[in-house]
């Protein structure tokens, strides 16, 4: 799995989890959904993604031959 796929899976999981929490627990969790969306939007323009930096440090991808 590439880093880009991991980021998409992570973001999708957090969006679904925060929507569920916002619906069933407290509406304040919708702000977390907005945060994930804003982060995805800004990373598409700037190329800066904090999760990508974290994933590269924790599990660097092996070089392919």
TILUMFI-202433 format. One line per field, with one value per residue (C-alpha): x, y, z; residue number from 1. Coordinates in nm, 4 decimals. Layout:
N
u = (X  ...)
v = (Y  ...)
w = (Z  ...)
pos = (NUM  ...)
end
This chain:
65
u = (0.0000  0.1439  0.1572  -0.1089  -0.3447  -0.2723  -0.3538  -0.6825  -0.7772  -0.6842  -0.8805  -1.1842  -1.1828  -1.1591  -1.4359  -1.6722  -1.5839  -1.6292  -1.9593  -2.0838  -1.9691  -2.1267  -2.4568  -2.4756  -2.2599  -2.2208  -2.2476  -1.9075  -1.7442  -1.8518  -1.5733  -1.3258  -1.4810  -1.4277  -1.0656  -0.9935  -1.1554  -0.9627  -0.6377  -0.7055  -0.7889  -0.4795  -0.2533  -0.3848  -0.2698  0.0485  0.1735  0.2276  0.0644  0.1543  0.0274  0.2571  0.5573  0.4539  0.4026  0.7396  0.9121  0.7253  0.7356  0.9590  0.8742  1.1263  1.3076  1.2057  1.4713)
v = (0.0000  0.3365  0.6383  0.8117  0.5174  0.5154  0.8863  0.8381  0.5448  0.7403  1.0483  0.8428  0.6588  0.9823  1.1474  0.8546  0.8257  1.1978  1.2052  0.9135  1.0763  1.4056  1.2360  1.0085  1.1747  1.5512  1.7909  1.9377  1.6397  1.7839  2.0382  1.7522  1.6493  2.0052  1.9989  1.6825  1.8327  2.1592  1.9681  1.7584  2.0711  2.2650  1.9658  1.9403  2.2990  2.3168  1.9593  1.9770  1.6929  1.6350  1.2753  1.2006  1.3240  1.1111  0.7993  0.8435  0.8586  0.5647  0.3236  0.4299  0.2589  0.0151  0.1204  -0.0774  -0.2138)
w = (0.0000  -0.0991  0.1304  -0.0796  -0.0294  0.3441  0.3642  0.1798  0.4037  0.7171  0.6072  0.5069  0.8374  1.0349  0.8337  0.8857  1.2551  1.3215  1.1321  1.3400  1.6642  1.5584  1.4896  1.7935  2.0610  2.0196  1.7222  1.8115  1.6424  1.3064  1.3518  1.3318  0.9998  0.8768  0.9973  0.7980  0.4890  0.5179  0.5647  0.2536  0.0540  0.1612  0.0985  -0.2579  -0.3225  -0.1161  -0.1218  0.2562  0.4489  0.8155  0.8014  0.5074  0.7048  1.0021  0.7897  0.6186  0.9582  1.1095  0.8159  0.5277  0.2020  0.0665  -0.2485  -0.5528  -0.7870)
pos = (1  2  3  4  5  6  7  8  9  10  11  12  13  14  15  16  17  18  19  20  21  22  23  24  25  26  27  28  29  30  31  32  33  34  35  36  37  38  39  40  41  42  43  44  45  46  47  48  49  50  51  52  53  54  55  56  57  58  59  60  61  62  63  64  65)
end
